[in-house]
């Protein structure tokens, strides 16, 4: 059985402010004996060769993934290609799925409160999904928005898939799946499509619920929302942000354990493409 987590965020994605990079996440996953991971950045396919090579050295298979916002709802696409960044509506999603039958698509936290709540959209577009997320963020008695998703999945014959939607390390080992297949990407995708896996998920204790709530809200969500507003005001900065985050990954390969806050200013400027570097003093005429 392969231990698998398919909904993970890292600091390399342009919209989130997180305090660990992809290398550190892989190291943490190795401590918990994970075999398969997928980094699912928001609207950004992050799958550089250096990261996949590093995962391979740790005996972990890394699958390309993305968490795409479609009509304001979050959709996780596994075995994604760069074309997924251009999906804008559920019709596009269905067309992509038809053209790429080896992808695995699931609805992320579909009935949790907020603008990402699918309401009737999930049932209306159910054919576009292979599964529905069983989100780790729930308790035994007073907080559980997975129930409606479980009822729909049972009624329509869809699989649920347990994930941890990782933004802090405390989430990583809370919900995951055990895949019943050989350890290679092709067999993993076949098993996912067929539902040959076991969900491992337990309600959070009140302490863990509070700890994760405060960690995600204070450490990641508030800074991330500020960052999103900034990118909407200055869209050209988003592209520079993507370039810079890729450079962080390159830097981390040589200086593992460093986060963006630890990268020396000299290194930041040295890694940026020439067009993004600060201009030197003008030559006297």
GUMARLO-180212 format. One record per atom (N, C-alpha, C, CB): residue in one letter; x, y, z. Coordinates in steps of 0.02 Angstrom, whole numbers, padded with zeros to 5 digits, always signed. Glycine has a CB too. Layout:
aXYZ/...
//
This chain:
x+00042-00060+00000/x+00000+00000+00000/x+00044+00063+00000/x-00048+00000+00062/x+00027+00110-00042/x+00065+00172-00048/x+00030+00229-00012/x+00076+00190-00122/x+00067+00261+00032/x+00039+00318+00069/x+00044+00381+00026/x+00077+00328+00137/x-00012+00415+00018/x-00017+00466-00034/x-00053+00528-00010/x-00052+00437-00095/x-00026+00587-00026/x-00057+00652-00011/x-00059+00694-00075/x-00019+00689+00047/x-00119+00714-00096/x-00127+00745-00162/x-00152+00817-00160/x-00174+00703-00202/x-00145+00850-00104/x-00167+00920-00101/x-00120+00958-00054/x-00242+00926-00077/x-00067+00986-00084/x-00013+01016-00044/x+00008+01083-00075/x+00048+00968-00041/x+00020+01131-00031/x+00044+01196-00053/x+00114+01209-00024/x-00005+01252-00031/x+00155+01246-00062/x+00222+01264-00039/x+00234+01338-00054/x+00276+01220-00073/x+00289+01364-00027/x+00303+01435-00034/x+00320+01455-00106/x+00359+01455+00011/x+00333+01406-00150/x+00351+01424-00218/x+00293+01452-00259/x+00379+01363-00253/x+00231+01441-00238/x+00176+01467-00277/x+00168+01542-00265/x+00110+01430-00260/x+00148+01580-00316/x+00151+01653-00312/x+00101+01685-00265/x+00142+01681-00379/x+00044+01654-00252/x-00008+01687-00212/x-00004+01673-00138/x-00075+01666-00237/x+00028+01619-00117/x+00028+01601-00047/x+00091+01626-00012/x+00022+01526-00039/x+00084+01641+00052/x+00141+01656+00095/x+00147+01598+00145/x+00134+01726+00132/x+00194+01553+00132/x+00204+01495+00175/x+00275+01495+00201/x+00188+01429+00137/x+00288+01455+00253/x+00352+01459+00286/x+00392+01394+00280/x+00342+01474+00359/x+00384+01361+00223/x+00426+01303+00206/x+00426+01298+00130/x+00399+01236+00240/x+00480+01271+00104/x+00484+01263+00031/x+00472+01190+00012/x+00552+01287+00005/x+00475+01177-00053/x+00459+01109-00078/x+00506+01057-00051/x+00461+01109-00154/x+00571+01074-00046/x+00619+01026-00019/x+00604+01008+00053/x+00690+01055-00025/x+00587+01058+00092/x+00572+01046+00163/x+00508+01005+00171/x+00564+01113+00200/x+00459+01017+00127/x+00397+00977+00129/x+00412+00904+00114/x+00345+01005+00080/x+00453+00893+00063/x+00472+00824+00046/x+00508+00790+00104/x+00517+00823-00018/x+00552+00826+00137/x+00587+00799+00196/x+00537+00780+00250/x+00638+00850+00223/x+00489+00824+00262/x+00438+00811+00314/x+00395+00751+00294/x+00394+00873+00325/x+00377+00747+00231/x+00336+00690+00208/x+00374+00624+00215/x+00316+00700+00134/x+00439+00626+00204/x+00480+00566+00212/x+00479+00542+00284/x+00552+00579+00190/x+00478+00589+00332/x+00475+00570+00403/x+00411+00532+00419/x+00479+00633+00447/x+00357+00547+00381/x+00293+00514+00392/x+00280+00457+00344/x+00236+00565+00386/x+00333+00437+00308/x+00331+00378+00265/x+00282+00385+00206/x+00312+00317+00305/x+00277+00444+00178/x+00236+00453+00118/x+00274+00426+00057/x+00218+00527+00108/x+00236+00397+00011/x+00264+00370-00051/x+00249+00413-00112/x+00238+00300-00062/x+00192+00448-00109/x+00169+00487-00167/x+00144+00555-00144/x+00113+00449-00205/x+00165+00608-00179/x+00143+00676-00163/x+00123+00712-00227/x+00198+00714-00126/x+00083+00765-00219/x+00068+00810-00274/x+00066+00881-00246/x+00000+00792-00310/x+00107+00925-00274/x+00103+00996-00257/x+00049+01028-00300/x+00173+01032-00266/x+00001+01061-00267/x-00057+01087-00303/x-00063+01162-00291/x-00122+01051-00280/x-00019+01200-00321/x-00020+01272-00314/x-00082+01302-00344/x+00043+01303-00346/x-00104+01358-00318/x-00163+01392-00344/x-00148+01423-00413/x-00188+01447-00295/x-00183+01399-00465/x-00179+01427-00533/x-00108+01427-00561/x-00206+01497-00533/x-00066+01383-00537/x+00005+01384-00557/x+00033+01313-00553/x+00046+01432-00512/x+00054+01286-00610/x+00081+01219-00612/x+00155+01221-00593/x+00072+01187-00682/x+00170+01195-00533/x+00239+01195-00507/x+00264+01124-00509/x+00242+01225-00435/x+00308+01110-00558/x+00333+01041-00566/x+00402+01042-00598/x+00283+00999-00609/x+00450+01077-00566/x+00517+01080-00595/x+00554+01014-00587/x+00558+01137-00562/x+00598+01000-00633/x+00634+00936-00633/x+00677+00928-00571/x+00678+00932-00695/x+00706+00982-00547/x+00750+00978-00488/x+00711+00955-00426/x+00783+01045-00474/x+00647+00974-00422/x+00606+00953-00365/x+00586+00880-00372/x+00543+00998-00359/x+00568+00860-00433/x+00550+00789-00443/x+00610+00744-00432/x+00521+00778-00514/x+00669+00767-00452/x+00730+00728-00441/x+00745+00722-00366/x+00790+00762-00477/x+00734+00776-00330/x+00746+00773-00258/x+00698+00725-00225/x+00739+00844-00228/x+00634+00726-00247/x+00585+00679-00219/x+00605+00607-00234/x+00515+00694-00248/x+00630+00596-00295/x+00651+00528-00315/x+00708+00504-00270/x+00674+00528-00388/x+00753+00548-00252/x+00808+00529-00208/x+00782+00508-00139/x+00857+00587-00200/x+00725+00536-00121/x+00694+00518-00057/x+00646+00459-00065/x+00657+00578-00028/x+00645+00429-00124/x+00601+00372-00139/x+00527+00393-00135/x+00614+00315-00090/x+00513+00454-00159/x+00445+00480-00162/x+00428+00498-00234/x+00436+00542-00115/x+00370+00476-00257/x+00348+00494-00324/x+00308+00560-00320/x+00304+00438-00355/x+00328+00608-00360/x+00294+00672-00362/x+00253+00676-00427/x+00345+00731-00358/x+00188+00687-00419/x+00143+00694-00477/x+00130+00768-00491/x+00077+00656-00464/x+00126+00787-00554/x+00110+00858-00569/x+00038+00874-00552/x+00123+00873-00643/x+00028+00928-00515/x-00040+00946-00494/x-00051+01021-00493/x-00054+00917-00427/x-00114+01040-00490/x-00132+01111-00486/x-00200+01116-00451/x-00134+01144-00557/x-00210+01168-00412/x-00276+01184-00385/x-00301+01244-00424/x-00274+01197-00307/x-00346+01231-00471/x-00368+01284-00517/x-00434+01314-00493/x-00376+01257-00588/x-00436+01380-00492/x-00499+01414-00476/x-00541+01418-00539/x-00487+01485-00445/x-00599+01386-00538/x-00644+01384-00596/x-00712+01409-00574/x-00649+01311-00626/x-00732+01464-00602/x-00796+01496-00582/x-00798+01505-00507/x-00856+01454-00606/x-00741+01526-00479/x-00731+01541-00408/x-00730+01478-00364/x-00787+01586-00384/x-00731+01418-00394/x-00728+01357-00355/x-00659+01325-00365/x-00785+01308-00377/x-00637+01287-00315/x-00571+01257-00318/x-00574+01185-00344/x-00537+01259-00249/x-00533+01172-00395/x-00531+01106-00426/x-00459+01082-00427/x-00560+01108-00499/x-00447+01022-00400/x-00379+00994-00401/x-00373+00946-00460/x-00364+00957-00333/x-00321+00958-00500/x-00308+00916-00559/x-00240+00883-00551/x-00310+00959-00625/x-00240+00817-00550/x-00178+00778-00542/x-00157+00749-00610/x-00187+00720-00489/x-00092+00746-00620/x-00063+00730-00685/x-00080+00786-00734/x-00088+00661-00712/x-00075+00847-00709/x-00093+00907-00746/x-00039+00926-00796/x-00106+00966-00699/x-00059+00963-00847/x-00014+00991-00896/x-00019+01067-00893/x-00030+00964-00969/x+00027+01104-00924/x+00024+01177-00922/x-00042+01206-00948/x+00080+01207-00961/x-00077+01168-00991/x-00141+01193-01018/x-00193+01205-00963/x-00168+01144-01069/x-00185+01172-00906/x-00234+01180-00852/x-00237+01252-00826/x-00218+01133-00795/x-00182+01289-00834/x-00182+01358-00811/x-00231+01401-00850/x-00112+01387-00816/x-00252+01378-00909/x-00297+01417-00952/x-00370+01396-00946/x-00275+01412-01023/x-00385+01350-00901/x-00455+01329-00892/x-00492+01383-00853/x-00458+01260-00854/x-00547+01407-00880/x-00583+01463-00849/x-00654+01445-00826/x-00587+01520-00897/x-00683+01392-00854/x-00751+01374-00835/x-00758+01298-00837/x-00803+01408-00881/x-00816+01273-00816/x-00825+01201-00811/x-00830+01168-00880/x-00886+01184-00770/x-00850+01206-00930/x-00850+01179-00998/x-00778+01166-01021/x-00885+01227-01047/x-00734+01213-01005/x-00662+01204-01020/x-00635+01143-00983/x-00622+01266-01000/x-00657+01135-00921/x-00633+01078-00882/x-00655+01012-00913/x-00659+01082-00810/x-00717+01007-00935/x-00741+00946-00966/x-00704+00931-01031/x-00816+00951-00979/x-00691+00984-01070/x-00654+00976-01132/x-00583+00951-01118/x-00652+01042-01172/x-00553+00980-01066/x-00485+00959-01048/x-00485+00885-01026/x-00457+01003-00992/x-00533+00866-00986/x-00538+00798-00962/x-00547+00749-01020/x-00595+00790-00912/x-00586+00768-01069/x-00598+00726-01128/x-00534+00715-01168/x-00652+00756-01173/x-00495+00769-01175/x-00433+00766-01213/x-00376+00735-01173/x-00413+00836-01236/x-00382+00735-01107/x-00329+00708-01064/x-00359+00657-01016/x-00293+00765-01025/x-00377+00599-01040/x-00412+00549-00998/x-00370+00521-00940/x-00434+00492-01041/x-00305+00532-00941/x-00263+00506-00887/x-00256+00554-00828/x-00194+00490-00914/x-00294+00609-00830/x-00293+00655-00773/x-00342+00630-00719/x-00311+00727-00795/x-00328+00649-00658/x-00373+00633-00602/x-00396+00699-00571/x-00337+00588-00548/x-00461+00710-00571/x-00489+00775-00551/x-00536+00767-00493/x-00525+00808-00611/x-00527+00808-00442/x-00575+00806-00386/x-00594+00877-00362/x-00547+00766-00328/x-00655+00882-00337/x-00681+00945-00311/x-00652+00956-00241/x-00759+00944-00309/x-00620+01014-00231/x-00588+01028-00167/x-00637+01062-00118/x-00527+01073-00177/x-00640+01035-00057/x-00682+01062-00003/x-00746+01095-00030/x-00642+01114+00039/x-00789+01056-00065/x-00843+01086-00103/x-00898+01122-00064/x-00874+01035-00143/x-00909+01103-00001/x-00965+01133+00036/x-00943+01170+00098/x-01014+01079+00055/x-00879+01187+00101/x-00856+01228+00157/x-00878+01301+00145/x-00779+01224+00165/x-00890+01339+00198/x-00916+01407+00191/x-00869+01452+00151/x-00928+01438+00259/x-00898+01501+00117/x-00859+01549+00080/x-00874+01548+00006/x-00786+01536+00091/x-00838+01587-00032/x-00850+01594-00103/x-00834+01531-00143/x-00810+01652-00131/x-00794+01485-00113/x-00776+01423-00148/x-00829+01369-00139/x-00709+01398-00122/x-00883+01382-00102/x-00937+01334-00094/x-00970+01321-00161/x-00989+01359-00042/x-00972+01258-00182/x-00998+01240-00248/x-01073+01249-00254/x-00980+01169-00264/x-01109+01242-00199/x-01183+01244-00200/x-01208+01193-00251/x-01209+01315-00218/x-01242+01214-00304/x-01269+01167-00353/x-01221+01150-00410/x-01333+01195-00382/x-01165+01186-00413/x-01119+01177-00469/x-01086+01108-00470/x-01065+01230-00467/x-01076+01079-00412/x-01044+01013-00411/x-01089+00960-00442/x-01025+00993-00339/x-01152+00960-00422/x-01199+00911-00449/x-01209+00922-00524/x-01266+00914-00412/x-01211+00985-00545/x-01222+01001-00615/x-01163+00981-00659/x-01235+01075-00623/x-01103+00979-00630/x-01043+00964-00670/x-01007+00902-00644/x-00994+01023-00667/x-01045+00856-00615/x-01015+00798-00583/x-00976+00754-00631/x-01069+00758-00550/x-00996+00752-00695/x-00962+00710-00743/x-00889+00732-00755/x-00999+00710-00809/x-00873+00794-00736/x-00804+00818-00745/x-00757+00795-00690/x-00804+00894-00748/x-00785+00764-00638/x-00745+00745-00579/x-00740+00670-00571/x-00775+00777-00516/x-00680+00649-00550/x-00668+00578-00533/x-00684+00565-00461/x-00596+00558-00548/x-00679+00616-00419/x-00690+00607-00347/x-00707+00673-00314/x-00627+00576-00314/x-00726+00670-00251/x-00742+00728-00210/x-00698+00726-00148/x-00818+00731-00191/x-00671+00783-00130/x-00624+00785-00074/x-00657+00773-00007/x-00588+00852-00073/x-00624+00730+00033/x-00640+00722+00104/x-00589+00764+00141/x-00639+00645+00127/x-00609+00824+00158/x-00562+00872+00188/x-00545+00855+00260/x-00591+00943+00184/x-00483+00863+00279/x-00459+00845+00346/x-00488+00891+00400/x-00384+00848+00348/x-00513+00949+00380/x-00531+01002+00428/x-00602+00992+00454/x-00524+01071+00394/x-00609+00947+00501/x-00674+00934+00531/x-00665+00903+00600/x-00716+00887+00486/x-00718+00908+00640/x-00716+00878+00707/x-00773+00827+00712/x-00723+00933+00762/x-00775+00792+00768/x-00824+00738+00776/x-00895+00764+00785/x-00805+00696+00835/x-00902+00820+00821/x-00969+00841+00840/x-00992+00908+00812/x-00974+00843+00913/x-00948+00959+00814/x-00974+01026+00802/x-00953+01059+00736/x-00952+01069+00857/x-00910+01027+00697/x-00888+01060+00634/x-00872+01007+00583/x-00826+01105+00647/x-00915+00999+00533/x-00903+00949+00481/x-00943+00966+00418/x-00920+00878+00505/x-00909+00997+00369/x-00942+01014+00306/x-00929+00961+00252/x-00918+01082+00282/x-00903+00903+00274/x-00894+00847+00227/x-00958+00807+00218/x-00838+00802+00251/x-01005+00814+00264/x-01063+00770+00264/x-01104+00775+00199/x-01108+00786+00323/x-01114+00836+00176/x-01153+00846+00115/x-01117+00815+00055/x-01166+00921+00102/x-01051+00823+00054/x-01011+00794+00000/x-01015+00717+00001/x-00937+00816+00005/x-01013+00689+00061/x-01018+00616+00068/x-01086+00590+00045/x-01004+00595+00140/x-01138+00628+00060/x-01206+00608+00039/x-01212+00609-00037/x-01258+00655+00071/x-01184+00662-00068/x-01187+00667-00141/x-01146+00611-00173/x-01161+00736-00165/x-01086+00598-00147/x-01043+00545-00174/x-01077+00477-00171/x-00977+00543-00136/x-01110+00464-00115/x-01145+00399-00107/x-01203+00394-00155/x-01170+00391-00034/x-01240+00447-00164/x-01298+00447-00207/x-01279+00439-00281/x-01338+00511-00198/x-01224+00473-00301/x-01204+00475-00371/x-01150+00424-00389/x-01181+00544-00389/x-01127+00386-00340/x-01076+00335-00354/x-01007+00363-00367/x-01097+00295-00413/x-00990+00418-00334/x-00924+00448-00340/x-00882+00429-00279/x-00929+00525-00347/x-00816+00426-00289/x-00771+00412-00234/x-00755+00476-00196/x-00706+00379-00261/x-00745+00468-00131/x-00717+00522-00090/x-00642+00511-00087/x-00748+00523-00018/x-00604+00565-00080/x-00531+00558-00074/x-00506+00602-00017/x-00496+00576-00140/x-00473+00571+00031/x-00449+00607+00090/x-00384+00645+00075/x-00437+00557+00148/x-00384+00709+00093/x-00325+00751+00084/x-00317+00796+00145/x-00328+00792+00018/x-00259+00830+00148/x-00246+00875+00204/x-00240+00948+00184/x-00184+00853+00240/x-00244+00963+00119/x-00240+01033+00096/x-00185+01070+00135/x-00309+01069+00105/x-00125+01045+00129/x-00070+01066+00174/x-00049+01138+00163/x-00010+01020+00165/x-00052+01178+00218/x-00024+01245+00220/x+00027+01252+00276/x-00080+01297+00227/x+00021+01207+00325/x+00069+01203+00380/x+00084+01129+00393/x+00043+01239+00445/x+00141+01114+00419/x+00162+01044+00428/x+00113+01004+00473/x+00231+01041+00458/x+00080+01037+00519/x+00035+01002+00564/x-00023+00968+00527/x+00007+01050+00616/x-00037+00990+00466/x-00092+00962+00427/x-00072+00898+00390/x-00118+01013+00378/x-00009+00890+00375/x+00014+00841+00326/x-00010+00770+00339/x+00088+00841+00324/x-00007+00748+00401/x-00021+00678+00416/x-00092+00668+00444/x+00030+00652+00466/x-00137+00716+00434/x-00204+00711+00462/x-00251+00669+00419/x-00233+00781+00472/x-00249+00680+00353/x-00292+00641+00307/x-00252+00624+00245/x-00357+00681+00289/x-00257+00562+00223/x-00220+00540+00165/x-00252+00476+00139/x-00145+00528+00181/x-00225+00448+00085/x-00252+00385+00059/x-00196+00333+00056/x-00282+00396-00011/x-00216+00270+00057/x-00171+00214+00046/x-00190+00182-00020/x-00175+00161+00105/x-00145+00187-00068/x-00158+00162-00136/x-00138+00088-00141/x-00119+00204-00187/x-00180+00051-00174/x-00167-00020-00184/x-00142-00031-00255/x-00231-00063-00171/x-00077-00020-00265/x-00048-00028-00333/x+00028-00029-00329/x-00072+00030-00380/x+00059-00040-00387/x+00132-00038-00391/x+00155+00035-00388/x+00156-00071-00457/x+00218+00043-00369/x+00245+00111-00359/x+00274+00139-00423/x+00297+00111-00304/x+00230+00159-00468/x+00251+00197-00528/x+00192+00241-00549/x+00272+00148-00587/x+00206+00297-00581/x+00153+00346-00596/x+00094+00318-00636/x+00182+00403-00635/x+00107+00275-00684/x+00053+00247-00725/x+00004+00206-00683/x+00082+00205-00781/x+00031+00162-00641/x-00011+00120-00599/x-00046+00161-00545/x+00031+00065-00567/x-00013+00212-00520/x-00044+00256-00470/x-00105+00291-00499/x+00007+00308-00444/x-00099+00317-00559/x-00155+00352-00591/x-00213+00304-00606/x-00132+00386-00656/x-00196+00243-00628/x-00248+00193-00640/x-00286+00177-00576/x-00218+00129-00670/x-00248+00169-00522/x-00280+00154-00457/x-00324+00211-00434/x-00227+00138-00405/x-00301+00272-00444/x-00341+00330-00425/x-00407+00333-00465/x-00301+00395-00436/x-00401+00322-00530/x-00460+00325-00573/x-00511+00271-00554/x-00439+00318-00647/x-00487+00213-00535/x-00530+00157-00517/x-00555+00160-00445/x-00494+00092-00529/x-00525+00205-00406/x-00543+00209-00335/x-00513+00154-00293/x-00617+00207-00329/x-00456+00127-00316/x-00423+00073-00278/x-00379+00102-00223/x-00381+00028-00326/x-00411+00133-00175/x-00375+00162-00119/x-00420+00164-00058/x-00349+00233-00137/x-00386+00172-00001/x-00422+00176+00063/x-00411+00244+00093/x-00397+00120+00111/x-00466+00277+00113/x-00461+00342+00146/x-00442+00333+00219/x-00528+00381+00140/x-00391+00371+00241/x-00371+00372+00311/x-00383+00443+00336/x-00296+00349+00320/x-00435+00450+00376/x-00452+00517+00401/x-00492+00510+00466/x-00493+00556+00348/x-00472+00549+00515/x-00506+00549+00580/x-00522+00621+00600/x-00463+00514+00634/x-00576+00631+00637/x-00593+00699+00659/x-00537+00730+00700/x-00658+00698+00700/x-00528+00795+00691/x-00477+00830+00730/x-00499+00836+00803/x-00463+00900+00700/x-00452+00831+00847/x-00467+00845+00918/x-00478+00921+00925/x-00408+00821+00965/x-00512+00943+00977/x-00521+01015+00987/x-00455+01054+00986/x-00557+01028+01052/x-00403+01023+01016/x-00337+01057+01017/x-00309+01063+00946/x-00288+01018+01061/x-00310+01008+00907/x-00284+01011+00839/x-00325+01058+00795/x-00283+00940+00808/x-00390+01057+00805/x-00434+01102+00767/x-00415+01175+00780/x-00508+01090+00786/x-00405+01192+00842/x-00386+01261+00860/x-00316+01277+00833/x-00387+01271+00937/x-00270+01230+00841/x-00200+01241+00820/x-00196+01252+00745/x-00157+01181+00840/x-00231+01210+00706/x-00229+01216+00633/x-00266+01279+00611/x-00260+01154+00600/x-00322+01294+00643/x-00361+01354+00626/x-00318+01416+00634/x-00423+01359+00670/x-00285+01422+00691/x-00243+01481+00704/x-00182+01482+00658/x-00221+01482+00777/x-00153+01423+00647/x-00094+01420+00604/x-00109+01440+00533/x-00066+01350+00605/x-00162+01413+00505/x-00179+01428+00436/x-00203+01500+00429/x-00233+01380+00410/x-00245+01523+00475/x-00272+01591+00470/x-00219+01644+00480/x-00328+01600+00521/x-00183+01640+00536/x-00136+01693+00554/x-00072+01690+00514/x-00121+01689+00628/x-00045+01628+00505/x+00020+01621+00474/x+00016+01625+00398/x+00052+01555+00494/x-00039+01599+00368/x-00041+01595+00295/x-00096+01636+00262/x-00048+01524+00274/x-00158+01632+00287/x-00214+01661+00250/x-00213+01736+00248/x-00278+01638+00280/x-00201+01768+00305/x-00202+01842+00306/x-00146+01870+00262/x-00194+01867+00378/x-00083+01848+00270/x-00031+01873+00224/x-00046+01855+00151/x+00037+01844+00244/x-00075+01797+00138/x-00088+01776+00069/x-00141+01820+00037/x-00111+01703+00068/x-00193+01838+00074/x-00245+01882+00047/x-00217+01951+00031/x-00304+01887+00096/x-00174+01976+00074/x-00141+02040+00061/x-00100+02035-00004/x-00096+02061+00120/x-00066+01980-00012/x-00025+01969-00072/x-00068+01966-00135/x+00016+01905-00065/x-00127+01933-00131/x-00172+01928-00188/x-00198+01997-00208/x-00230+01882-00172/x-00216+02038-00159/x-00239+02106-00174/x-00184+02145-00209/x-00262+02142-00109/x-00123+02137-00185/x-00066+02171-00215/x-00058+02151-00288/x-00002+02156-00176/x-00063+02085-00302/x-00054+02061-00371/x-00111+02084-00416/x-00049+01985-00372/x-00171+02091-00388/x-00226+02116-00430/x-00216+02190-00447/x-00293+02107-00393/x-00187+02227-00401/x-00173+02298-00413/x-00115+02307-00462/x-00158+02334-00348/x-00067+02260-00458/x-00007+02265-00500/x+00005+02197-00533/x+00056+02287-00458/x-00034+02181-00586/x-00031+02114-00616/x+00038+02096-00644/x-00081+02108-00671/x+00078+02145-00665/x+00144+02129-00692/x+00189+02101-00638/x+00176+02192-00722/x+00174+02119-00576/x+00214+02093-00520/x+00203+02019-00510/x+00197+02131-00456/x+00144+01993-00529/x+00130+01922-00522/x+00179+01881-00562/x+00058+01906-00543/x+00192+01903-00625/x+00239+01866-00667/x+00308+01866-00637/x+00240+01895-00738/x+00328+01924-00610/x+00394+01929-00578/x+00395+01885-00516/x+00410+02001-00559/x+00337+01880-00481/x+00333+01838-00422/x+00342+01765-00439/x+00266+01848-00389/x+00313+01744-00495/x+00321+01674-00517/x+00395+01660-00532/x+00277+01660-00579/x+00427+01707-00568/x+00498+01698-00584/x+00539+01694-00520/x+00523+01756-00628/x+00522+01737-00473/x+00560+01738-00410/x+00550+01674-00370/x+00539+01798-00369/x+00488+01648-00369/x+00475+01587-00331/x+00512+01528-00362/x+00400+01572-00328/x+00517+01527-00429/x+00556+01475-00462/x+00629+01481-00443/x+00547+01478-00538/x+00652+01543-00435/x+00721+01554-00416/x+00734+01531-00344/x+00740+01627-00424/x+00683+01538-00301/x+00689+01513-00233/x+00700+01438-00234/x+00626+01531-00192/x+00661+01403-00278/x+00669+01331-00283/x+00740+01313-00305/x+00617+01301-00332/x+00766+01351-00353/x+00834+01339-00377/x+00884+01350-00321/x+00850+01384-00437/x+00874+01404-00284/x+00919+01420-00229/x+00915+01365-00175/x+00902+01488-00198/x+00854+01342-00160/x+00844+01293-00107/x+00879+01227-00124/x+00770+01281-00095/x+00885+01213-00188/x+00919+01151-00208/x+00991+01150-00183/x+00917+01142-00285/x+01023+01209-00187/x+01093+01214-00166/x+01100+01231-00092/x+01129+01265-00208/x+01048+01261-00064/x+01051+01282+00005/x+00988+01258+00041/x+01058+01360+00012/x+00980+01193+00044/x+00919+01163+00070/x+00906+01185+00142/x+00922+01087+00067/x+00843+01203+00155/x+00824+01227+00221/x+00813+01302+00221/x+00877+01209+00272/x+00835+01336+00168/x+00825+01409+00164/x+00755+01423+00140/x+00877+01442+00118/x+00723+01475+00167/x+00659+01499+00143/x+00671+01568+00113/x+00605+01502+00199/x+00620+01597+00083/x+00629+01660+00049/x+00655+01714+00097/x+00563+01683+00018/x+00634+01712+00161/x+00656+01762+00208/x+00730+01755+00226/x+00614+01758+00271/x+00760+01697+00211/x+00829+01685+00229/x+00877+01694+00170/x+00837+01615+00257/x+00850+01703+00111/x+00892+01711+00052/x+00925+01779+00053/x+00852+01701-00013/x+00991+01783+00051/x+01025+01847+00051/x+01003+01891-00007/x+01101+01837+00049/x+01002+01956+00005/x+00980+02002-00048/x+01023+01995-00110/x+00983+02075-00023/x+01088+01985-00100/x+01133+01977-00157/x+01113+01917-00199/x+01205+01969-00132/x+01093+01862-00166/x+01073+01801-00202/x+01009+01813-00241/x+01064+01743-00154/x+00962+01849-00211/x+00899+01863-00245/x+00912+01899-00312/x+00853+01905-00201/x+00952+01952-00308/x+00965+01990-00369/x+01005+01951-00419/x+01002+02054-00351/x+01051+01910-00395/x+01093+01871-00440/x+01053+01819-00477/x+01149+01838-00402/x+01001+01792-00447/x+00962+01739-00478/x+00910+01765-00527/x+00929+01698-00425/x+00889+01828-00519/x+00837+01854-00562/x+00863+01864-00633/x+00810+01919-00535/x+00819+01856-00684/x+00839+01870-00752/x+00863+01942-00759/x+00782+01855-00801/x+00902+01955-00810/x+00933+02020-00818/x+00882+02076-00820/x+00975+02022-00880/x+00822+02062-00852/x+00773+02115-00859/x+00741+02134-00792/x+00719+02093-00907/x+00749+02092-00741/x+00719+02106-00676/x+00769+02133-00626/x+00687+02045-00649/x+00833+02134-00644/x+00883+02159-00598/x+00882+02234-00595/x+00952+02134-00618/x+00903+02260-00538/x+00906+02333-00531/x+00959+02361-00578/x+00921+02353-00458/x+00942+02417-00609/x+00989+02448-00654/x+01044+02483-00614/x+00953+02498-00700/x+01104+02479-00640/x+01160+02512-00607/x+01160+02586-00621/x+01226+02481-00630/x+01207+02622-00592/x+01211+02695-00603/x+01223+02712-00676/x+01266+02726-00559/x+01192+02766-00697/x+01200+02787-00767/x+01271+02810-00780/x+01149+02843-00785/x+01296+02794-00839/x+01363+02816-00858/x+01363+02890-00873/x+01389+02776-00919/x+01414+02925-00851/x+01416+02998-00867/x+01422+03009-00941/x+01475+03031-00830/x+01389+03061-00964/x+01391+03076-01036/x+01456+03110-01054/x+01331+03122-01055/
//
